[in-house]
Amino acid sequence: MLYELTDTSKAACLFEDWQETLIYSCLQKVMGKVFVTDPKCPKSAMAYVGCFAFYAGEPDRELVINKPEGFVIMVPQNNAWETCIEECYPAAKKVTRYAIKKDTRFDKVMLRNMLAKLPVGYEMKEIDEITYDLCLPDPVTRDFVSSFKSKDNFLALGRGMVIMKSGRIVAGASSYTRYNEGIEIEVDTVEEERRKGLATIVSAALILRCLDEGLYPSWDAQNMKSVRLAEKLGYEFDHEYTAYEVSGEYRTH
């Protein structure tokens, strides 16, 4: 049986040295949850936020089998957890993701110069109570706000910038998640507006906003295109890691 851990400090040691801000969000109880099979003295734990589940400690099949609803990206702490996930979900898609260093020192002048490249006819706006609603209809822009419980929750904790054209959001960079010291960035552009540099410009705007508030804008890359964008903004690649994409329709029996 799974239990939501109310005292997340009991599982902190299991995730020790795992530099992943989504895990911080859960342990700090800013957003997300930590699940265990032994609430008194957990030897294994799953930190879950957004669509990501991070597995740490001793491999526990019960934690893996009882996955959260919907599509989940499962991230194992080590090879033993990889084996456990593969045994529970043999049809899961094994992917490589790319961790970015968490100690970037940004060149603010360079980032401000990027903002000046916003094309004529486009407008930069922050995600406020009005633009929040505009994010929801399109799957491309929904993840700018979807990890937060509500509009009020996002407006209190989230940070986001969008580029608009003719009253429509065409690109954005936002907090996929929030932890005490910063955010994890989500960035995307609608299909017909790609390859115009909008993702670079809007990401620069969000990074500058975070720096002005003393927040760290963390970046994790799904693919090498995202790594290259991060490097253009001043980040440095750290390492590859394995994850498993598990369909929301997956059944274990």
LUMVOLO-218125 format. One record per residue (C-alpha): residue in three letters; z, x, y. Coordinates in Angstrom, 2 decimals, always signed. Each point is the difference from the previous one (the first is absolute). Layout:
BEGIN
{site 'ALA'; {Z; X; Y}}
...
REM end
This chain:
BEGIN
{site 'MET'; {+0.00; +0.00; +0.00}}
{site 'LEU'; {-0.82; +1.19; +3.52}}
{site 'TYR'; {+2.49; -0.01; +2.86}}
{site 'GLU'; {-0.63; +0.45; +3.68}}
{site 'LEU'; {+2.28; +2.81; +1.10}}
{site 'THR'; {+2.10; -0.99; +2.99}}
{site 'ASP'; {+1.58; +3.43; +0.40}}
{site 'THR'; {-3.15; +2.09; +0.06}}
{site 'SER'; {+1.99; +3.22; +0.37}}
{site 'LYS'; {+0.65; -0.25; -3.76}}
{site 'ALA'; {-3.69; +0.75; -0.62}}
{site 'ALA'; {-0.55; +2.52; +2.80}}
{site 'CYS'; {+0.51; +3.01; -2.27}}
{site 'LEU'; {-2.75; -1.23; -2.34}}
{site 'PHE'; {-2.55; +0.27; +2.81}}
{site 'GLU'; {+1.39; +3.28; +1.36}}
{site 'ASP'; {-2.66; +2.38; +1.40}}
{site 'TRP'; {-2.70; -2.70; -0.24}}
{site 'GLN'; {-1.46; +0.08; +3.51}}
{site 'GLU'; {-1.42; -3.49; +0.19}}
{site 'THR'; {+0.78; -2.19; +2.99}}
{site 'LEU'; {-0.48; -3.22; -1.97}}
{site 'ILE'; {+2.92; +1.09; -2.18}}
{site 'TYR'; {+2.02; +0.70; +3.15}}
{site 'SER'; {-0.71; -3.57; +1.16}}
{site 'CYS'; {+1.54; -1.35; -3.19}}
{site 'LEU'; {+3.00; +2.34; -0.17}}
{site 'GLN'; {+0.77; -0.56; +3.69}}
{site 'LYS'; {-0.31; -3.77; -0.56}}
{site 'VAL'; {-2.42; -0.32; +2.91}}
{site 'MET'; {-2.50; -1.79; -2.24}}
{site 'GLY'; {-0.84; -0.12; -3.69}}
{site 'LYS'; {+2.38; -0.06; -2.96}}
{site 'VAL'; {+1.43; +2.27; -2.68}}
{site 'PHE'; {+0.15; -1.34; -3.57}}
{site 'VAL'; {+2.01; +1.39; -2.93}}
{site 'THR'; {+1.00; -1.03; -3.51}}
{site 'ASP'; {+3.56; +1.29; +0.41}}
{site 'PRO'; {+1.46; -1.04; +3.38}}
{site 'LYS'; {+3.27; +1.88; -0.51}}
{site 'CYS'; {-1.32; +3.43; -0.95}}
{site 'PRO'; {-3.81; +0.01; +0.20}}
{site 'LYS'; {-1.85; +2.74; -1.82}}
{site 'SER'; {-3.40; -1.44; +0.92}}
{site 'ALA'; {-1.30; -1.87; +3.04}}
{site 'MET'; {-3.07; -1.60; +1.52}}
{site 'ALA'; {-0.42; -0.02; +3.79}}
{site 'TYR'; {-2.42; -2.76; +0.98}}
{site 'VAL'; {-1.53; -0.77; +3.40}}
{site 'GLY'; {-3.38; -1.39; +1.03}}
{site 'CYS'; {-2.04; +0.36; -3.18}}
{site 'PHE'; {+1.49; +3.38; -1.02}}
{site 'ALA'; {+2.57; +0.57; -2.76}}
{site 'PHE'; {+1.57; +3.45; -0.42}}
{site 'TYR'; {+1.69; +0.82; -3.32}}
{site 'ALA'; {+2.74; +2.63; -0.20}}
{site 'GLY'; {+2.68; +1.26; -2.38}}
{site 'GLU'; {-0.21; -0.47; -3.75}}
{site 'PRO'; {-3.13; -1.91; -1.08}}
{site 'ASP'; {+0.95; -3.64; -0.58}}
{site 'ARG'; {-2.56; -2.28; -1.62}}
{site 'GLU'; {+1.84; -3.11; +1.20}}
{site 'LEU'; {-0.43; +1.04; +3.64}}
{site 'VAL'; {-3.73; +0.50; -0.51}}
{site 'ILE'; {-0.71; -3.11; -2.07}}
{site 'ASN'; {+1.74; -2.29; +2.47}}
{site 'LYS'; {-2.30; +0.93; +2.86}}
{site 'PRO'; {+0.00; -1.82; +3.33}}
{site 'GLU'; {-2.48; -2.86; +0.34}}
{site 'GLY'; {-3.56; +0.68; +1.07}}
{site 'PHE'; {-1.91; +3.25; +0.30}}
{site 'VAL'; {+2.29; +3.05; -0.21}}
{site 'ILE'; {-0.61; +3.71; +0.53}}
{site 'MET'; {+2.44; +1.74; -2.34}}
{site 'VAL'; {+1.02; +3.55; +0.89}}
{site 'PRO'; {+1.76; +2.00; -2.76}}
{site 'GLN'; {+2.47; +2.75; +0.78}}
{site 'ASN'; {-1.20; +2.18; -2.87}}
{site 'ASN'; {-2.10; +0.18; -3.18}}
{site 'ALA'; {+2.55; -1.92; -2.04}}
{site 'TRP'; {-0.29; -2.96; +2.38}}
{site 'GLU'; {-3.80; +0.31; -0.16}}
{site 'THR'; {+0.15; -0.39; -3.78}}
{site 'CYS'; {+2.30; -3.00; +0.32}}
{site 'ILE'; {-2.34; -1.74; +2.46}}
{site 'GLU'; {-3.07; +0.74; -2.14}}
{site 'GLU'; {+1.73; -1.43; -3.09}}
{site 'CYS'; {+1.02; -3.17; +1.85}}
{site 'TYR'; {-3.32; -0.47; +1.81}}
{site 'PRO'; {-2.81; +1.68; -1.95}}
{site 'ALA'; {-2.62; -1.66; +2.23}}
{site 'ALA'; {+1.58; +1.29; +3.23}}
{site 'LYS'; {-2.31; +2.06; +2.21}}
{site 'LYS'; {+1.25; +3.57; +0.29}}
{site 'VAL'; {-0.75; +1.39; +3.47}}
{site 'THR'; {+0.65; +3.10; +2.05}}
{site 'ARG'; {+1.59; -0.39; +3.43}}
{site 'TYR'; {+0.62; +2.66; +2.62}}
{site 'ALA'; {+3.34; +0.76; +1.65}}
{site 'ILE'; {-0.02; +1.26; +3.57}}
{site 'LYS'; {+2.67; +2.33; +1.40}}
{site 'LYS'; {+2.85; -1.72; +1.84}}
{site 'ASP'; {+0.68; +2.63; +2.68}}
{site 'THR'; {-3.13; -0.20; +2.14}}
{site 'ARG'; {+0.22; +1.27; +3.57}}
{site 'PHE'; {-2.58; -2.04; +1.86}}
{site 'ASP'; {-2.24; +1.13; +2.85}}
{site 'LYS'; {+0.52; -2.83; +2.48}}
{site 'VAL'; {-2.75; +1.21; +2.32}}
{site 'MET'; {-2.53; -0.10; -2.85}}
{site 'LEU'; {+1.16; -3.48; -0.99}}
{site 'ARG'; {-0.28; -1.29; +3.57}}
{site 'ASN'; {-3.51; +1.42; +0.23}}
{site 'MET'; {-0.88; -2.05; -3.10}}
{site 'LEU'; {+1.04; -3.18; +1.81}}
{site 'ALA'; {-2.57; +0.69; +2.71}}
{site 'LYS'; {-2.76; -0.34; -2.62}}
{site 'LEU'; {+0.53; -3.77; -0.41}}
{site 'PRO'; {-3.52; -1.46; +0.37}}
{site 'VAL'; {-0.94; -2.38; +2.77}}
{site 'GLY'; {+0.51; -3.62; -1.08}}
{site 'TYR'; {+3.08; +0.77; -2.11}}
{site 'GLU'; {+3.63; -0.53; +1.04}}
{site 'MET'; {+3.21; +1.61; -1.26}}
{site 'LYS'; {+3.04; -2.25; -0.42}}
{site 'GLU'; {+3.37; +0.25; -1.68}}
{site 'ILE'; {+0.91; -2.44; -2.75}}
{site 'ASP'; {+2.11; -2.58; +1.79}}
{site 'GLU'; {+0.78; -3.67; -0.70}}
{site 'ILE'; {-3.62; -0.96; +0.75}}
{site 'THR'; {-1.89; +2.79; -1.76}}
{site 'TYR'; {+2.36; -0.31; -2.98}}
{site 'ASP'; {-1.53; -3.41; -0.76}}
{site 'LEU'; {-3.51; +1.41; +0.37}}
{site 'CYS'; {+0.74; +2.53; -2.75}}
{site 'LEU'; {+0.71; -2.63; -2.66}}
{site 'PRO'; {-3.37; -1.67; -0.77}}
{site 'ASP'; {-1.95; +3.14; -0.96}}
{site 'PRO'; {+1.00; +1.94; -3.16}}
{site 'VAL'; {-0.98; +3.24; +1.76}}
{site 'THR'; {+2.55; -0.53; +2.79}}
{site 'ARG'; {+2.68; -1.98; -1.85}}
{site 'ASP'; {+1.72; +3.10; -1.38}}
{site 'PHE'; {+0.75; +1.09; +3.56}}
{site 'VAL'; {+2.86; -2.52; -0.10}}
{site 'SER'; {+0.26; -1.43; -3.53}}
{site 'SER'; {+2.83; +2.21; -1.33}}
{site 'PHE'; {+2.43; -1.48; +2.52}}
{site 'LYS'; {+1.91; -3.21; -0.74}}
{site 'SER'; {-1.11; -1.87; +3.10}}
{site 'LYS'; {-1.52; +0.34; +3.45}}
{site 'ASP'; {+3.46; +0.47; +1.51}}
{site 'ASN'; {+0.78; +2.69; -2.55}}
{site 'PHE'; {-3.20; +1.87; +0.84}}
{site 'LEU'; {+0.53; -0.31; +3.74}}
{site 'ALA'; {+3.52; +1.40; -0.40}}
{site 'LEU'; {-0.80; +2.88; -2.36}}
{site 'GLY'; {-3.76; +0.46; -0.19}}
{site 'ARG'; {-2.35; +1.93; +2.23}}
{site 'GLY'; {-3.74; -0.46; +0.19}}
{site 'MET'; {-3.12; +0.46; +2.09}}
{site 'VAL'; {-3.33; -1.78; -0.39}}
{site 'ILE'; {-3.48; +0.29; +1.47}}
{site 'MET'; {-1.63; -3.28; +0.95}}
{site 'LYS'; {-3.60; -0.98; +0.65}}
{site 'SER'; {-1.00; -3.45; +1.26}}
{site 'GLY'; {+3.49; -1.33; -0.75}}
{site 'ARG'; {+0.06; +1.26; -3.60}}
{site 'ILE'; {+2.01; +2.84; -1.55}}
{site 'VAL'; {-2.50; +2.54; -1.32}}
{site 'ALA'; {+2.32; +2.96; -0.70}}
{site 'GLY'; {+3.69; +0.71; -0.07}}
{site 'ALA'; {+2.79; +2.40; -0.84}}
{site 'SER'; {+3.39; -1.45; -0.74}}
{site 'SER'; {+3.29; +0.42; -1.82}}
{site 'TYR'; {-0.59; -0.89; -3.62}}
{site 'THR'; {+3.74; +0.56; -0.34}}
{site 'ARG'; {+2.89; +1.09; +2.19}}
{site 'TYR'; {+2.96; +2.27; -0.70}}
{site 'ASN'; {+2.75; +1.09; +2.38}}
{site 'GLU'; {-1.73; +3.09; +1.28}}
{site 'GLY'; {-3.59; -1.21; +0.12}}
{site 'ILE'; {-2.86; -1.94; -1.54}}
{site 'GLU'; {-2.58; +0.36; -2.76}}
{site 'ILE'; {-3.47; -0.48; +1.48}}
{site 'GLU'; {-2.59; -2.51; -1.24}}
{site 'VAL'; {-3.46; +0.40; +1.56}}
{site 'ASP'; {-3.26; -1.86; -0.56}}
{site 'THR'; {-3.21; -1.16; +1.68}}
{site 'VAL'; {-2.16; -3.03; -0.77}}
{site 'GLU'; {-3.12; +0.91; -1.95}}
{site 'GLU'; {-2.61; -0.47; +2.74}}
{site 'GLU'; {+1.95; +2.12; +2.53}}
{site 'ARG'; {+0.56; +3.06; -2.18}}
{site 'ARG'; {-1.36; +3.49; +0.74}}
{site 'LYS'; {+0.53; -0.47; +3.74}}
{site 'GLY'; {+3.22; +2.01; +0.24}}
{site 'LEU'; {+2.18; -3.07; +0.54}}
{site 'ALA'; {+2.50; +0.94; -2.72}}
{site 'THR'; {+0.56; +3.38; +1.62}}
{site 'ILE'; {+0.48; -1.51; +3.46}}
{site 'VAL'; {+2.39; -2.76; -1.05}}
{site 'SER'; {+2.01; +2.38; -2.22}}
{site 'ALA'; {+0.40; +2.38; +2.94}}
{site 'ALA'; {+1.29; -2.90; +2.10}}
{site 'LEU'; {+2.59; -0.94; -2.61}}
{site 'ILE'; {+1.15; +3.59; -0.52}}
{site 'LEU'; {+0.52; +0.43; +3.74}}
{site 'ARG'; {+1.94; -3.24; +0.19}}
{site 'CYS'; {+2.27; +1.12; -2.85}}
{site 'LEU'; {+0.59; +3.40; +1.57}}
{site 'ASP'; {+0.92; -1.65; +3.30}}
{site 'GLU'; {+2.69; -1.97; -1.88}}
{site 'GLY'; {+1.26; +2.93; -2.05}}
{site 'LEU'; {-1.41; -1.43; -3.25}}
{site 'TYR'; {-1.85; +2.06; -2.60}}
{site 'PRO'; {-3.46; -1.38; -0.92}}
{site 'SER'; {-0.23; +0.85; -3.72}}
{site 'TRP'; {-3.38; +0.04; -1.75}}
{site 'ASP'; {-0.86; -0.32; -3.71}}
{site 'ALA'; {-3.64; +0.08; -1.10}}
{site 'GLN'; {-1.71; -2.20; -2.57}}
{site 'ASN'; {-3.10; +2.20; -0.10}}
{site 'MET'; {-1.53; +3.16; +1.44}}
{site 'LYS'; {-1.58; -1.93; +2.87}}
{site 'SER'; {+3.53; -0.93; +1.09}}
{site 'VAL'; {+1.08; +3.64; -0.39}}
{site 'ARG'; {-2.82; +1.14; +2.29}}
{site 'LEU'; {+0.93; -2.62; +2.60}}
{site 'ALA'; {+3.63; +1.13; -0.16}}
{site 'GLU'; {-0.99; +3.64; +0.47}}
{site 'LYS'; {-2.12; -0.94; +3.03}}
{site 'LEU'; {+3.15; -1.49; +1.54}}
{site 'GLY'; {+2.04; +3.15; -0.66}}
{site 'TYR'; {+1.60; -0.68; -3.40}}
{site 'GLU'; {-0.04; +2.47; -2.91}}
{site 'PHE'; {-0.70; -0.78; -3.65}}
{site 'ASP'; {+2.94; +0.58; -2.35}}
{site 'HIS'; {-0.78; -0.89; -3.62}}
{site 'GLU'; {-1.69; -2.40; -2.40}}
{site 'TYR'; {+1.99; -2.50; -2.03}}
{site 'THR'; {-0.69; -2.58; -2.70}}
{site 'ALA'; {+0.31; -3.75; +0.38}}
{site 'TYR'; {-0.97; -3.04; -2.06}}
{site 'GLU'; {-1.64; -3.13; +1.39}}
{site 'VAL'; {+1.16; -3.02; -1.99}}
{site 'SER'; {-1.76; -3.32; +0.44}}
{site 'GLY'; {+1.96; -3.08; +1.01}}
{site 'GLU'; {-1.51; -1.81; -2.99}}
{site 'TYR'; {+1.26; +2.57; -2.51}}
{site 'ARG'; {+1.96; -1.48; -2.89}}
{site 'THR'; {+2.17; +2.02; -2.36}}
{site 'HIS'; {+0.06; -2.62; -2.77}}
REM end
